[in-house]
Amino acid sequence: MSVLRVAAIQHEIVWTDRQANFDRLAPMIAGAAAGGAGLVLLTETFSTGFAFDSPDIGEPEGGVSSQFLAEQSAAHGVWVGGSCPEIDPSAPPDDQRPSNSFVLAGPDGTVHRYRKIHPFSHAGEERFVRAGTDFVTVEVDGVRLSLFVCYDLRFADEFWALAEGTDAYLVVANWPAKRRLHWSTLLRARAIENQAYVVGVNRVGSGGGLDYSGDSAIIDPLGEVLAFGAGAETVLFADIDTDHVESTRSHFRFLQDRRPT
């Protein structure tokens, strides 16, 4: 059995002001660590807001936002994650669009990156953001965590593909309030259909002409909501228990009945 206490920080974002966001988030991370969390999650684009169309918004890989996560992780002895705009060092010189990079930093200096695979074409996001290609699953204290960003949540087949090797899906987001029903419904669906925990962390406040309602949630493998945040800054706590994943899948043997694609 492995149990990992997760803290999901639902927070506002000061538009394109990295230092202001670092100053705002540092005490919240400290409080989450003091509350017993072994993993602390921030939102998508936690340091800038979803400002990918702003000139020069991209950072080098391992830039100031990633460094902030690593420093906070080392300072508190916990894993810390969130997404930020990073330029993939393998990107060609004529295409320096940043990736939406979910960075997960460990207290031993380990850093994992998942680059969002699905730009939000409905809003023309692909003009400003390079799509990633690879899924990422990380083991933290015996718990297998698969990383996703916002719009990825709509693509059930990709969650399915990782289910057997996943205990929990981590989904960081800037999901607008006008589609909040979709967010809450899809988080719960991904948990139920894959019999895994889902940790969905969304921002609050306003930015870039959009309002954000939060609705962050931590959901267990049976679809029970363990923690929920409405429209204000807050920190959600819940335990991810691998025994609960195993017992759910053993009792309801649904995954084995999926037909190969």
Secondary structure, 3 states (H helix, E strand, C coil): CCEEEEEEEECCCCCCCHHHHHHHHHHHHHHHHHCCCCEEECCCCCCCCCCCCCCCCCEECCCHHHHHHHHHHHHHCCEEEEEEEEECCCCCCCCCCCEEEEEEECCCCCEEEEECCCCCHHHCHHHCCECCCCCCEEEECCEEEEEEEHHHHHCHHHHHHHHHHCCEEEEEECCCHHHHHHHHHHHHHHHHHHCCEEEEEECEEEECCEEEECCCEEECCCCCEEEECCCCCEEEEEEEEHHHHHHHHHHCCCHHHCCCC
